Amino acid sequence: MLSALRFRIILWGLAQLVKFAAWRYPAFAARLKERNLVAQLKARDEEIGRWYAIRDGKVTSGAGLRADAEVTLAFKTAGIGADLLMPPINWLDQINAQRISRSASTGPTTSATGSPRRS
């Protein structure tokens, strides 16, 4: 219960940080204008999450899940999601979470820069 609340707060804070960074850093705001997408982060077990939409450089966000999300980052539980998203970031834990299916991502097979991923 507490981990679900913590996860929701982290996801809400992430939206606020992205909006602040776009306001504060013009180069970041310019990068946001390059691509329109809907992404979401969620906990698979609790079915809680938050979506983030980037349209023409403007970031909007809302609680819940969207069926039209182009990219989804799913964590096995809200507790695991909260632990992996909070600093200090332990990169070994991040890798192990992907390896043992505690987190997964779905979406197009292109990198963040728009170039195809190499297999």
For each residue, the residues with C-beta under 8 A, 3 or more apart:
1: 4 5
2: 5 6
3: 6 7 77 78 79 82
4: 1 7 8 43 46 48 78 79
5: 1 2 8 9
6: 2 3 9 10 78 79 82
7: 3 4 10 11 43 48 75 78 79 81 82 85
8: 4 5 11 12 48 50 63 78
9: 5 6 12 13
10: 6 7 13 14 81 82 85 86
11: 7 8 14 15 41 49 50
12: 8 9 15 16 50 61 63
13: 9 10 16 17
14: 10 11 17 18 41 50 52 85
15: 11 12 18 19 50 52 59 61
16: 12 13 19 20
17: 13 14 20 21
18: 14 15 21 22 52 59
19: 15 16 22 23 59
20: 16 17 23 24
21: 17 18 24 25 28
22: 18 19 25 28 29 32 57 59
23: 19 20 29
24: 20 21 28
25: 21 22 28 29
26: 29 30
27: 30 31
28: 21 22 24 25 31 32
29: 22 23 25 26 32 33 57
30: 26 27 33 34 57
31: 27 28 34
32: 22 28 29 35 54 57 58 59
33: 29 30 56 57
34: 30 31 114
35: 32 54 114
36: 54 55 56
37: 53 54 70 71
38: 51 52 53 54 66 68 69 70 71
39: 51 52 54 69 70 71 72 73 107
40: 49 50 51 52 65 66 69 71 72 73
41: 11 14 49 50 52 72 73 74 75 81
42: 47 48 49 50 65 72 73 74 75
43: 4 7 46 47 48 49 74 75 76 77 78 80 81
44: 47 74 75 76 77
45: 76 77 78
46: 4 43 77 78
47: 42 43 44 65
48: 4 7 8 42 43 78
49: 11 40 41 42 43 63 64 65
50: 8 11 12 14 15 40 41 42 61 62 63 64
51: 38 39 40 61 62 64 65 66 69
52: 14 15 18 38 39 40 41 59 60 61
53: 37 38 59 60 61
54: 32 35 36 37 38 39 57 58 59
55: 36 58 60
56: 33 36
57: 22 29 30 32 33 54
58: 32 54 55
59: 15 18 19 22 32 52 53 54
60: 52 53 55
61: 12 15 50 51 52 53
62: 50 51
63: 8 12 49 50
64: 49 50 51
65: 40 42 47 49 51 69
66: 38 40 51 69
67:
68: 38
69: 38 39 40 51 65 66 72
70: 37 38 39 107 108
71: 37 38 39 40 105 106 107 108
72: 39 40 41 42 69 105 106 107
73: 39 40 41 42 103 104 105
74: 41 42 43 44 103 104 105 106
75: 7 41 42 43 44 78 80 81 84 97 102 103
76: 43 44 45 80 101 102 103
77: 3 43 44 45 46 80 81
78: 3 4 6 7 8 43 45 46 48 75 81 82
79: 3 4 6 7 82 83
80: 43 75 76 77 83 84 97 102 103
81: 7 10 41 43 75 77 78 84 85 103
82: 3 6 7 10 78 79 85 86
83: 79 80 86 93
84: 75 80 81 89 93 94 97 103
85: 7 10 14 81 82
86: 10 82 83
87:
88:
89: 84 94
90: 93 94
91: 94 95
92: 95 96
93: 83 84 90 96 97
94: 84 89 90 91 97 98 103
95: 91 92 98 99
96: 92 93 99 100 102
97: 75 80 84 93 94 100 102 103
98: 94 95 101 102 103 104
99: 95 96
100: 96 97
101: 76 98 104
102: 75 76 80 96 97 98
103: 73 74 75 76 80 81 84 94 97 98
104: 73 74 98 101
105: 71 72 73 74
106: 71 72 74
107: 39 70 71 72
108: 70 71
109: 116 117
110: 114 115 116 117
111: 114 115 116 117
112:
113:
114: 34 35 110 111
115: 110 111
116: 109 110 111
117: 109 110 111
118:
119:
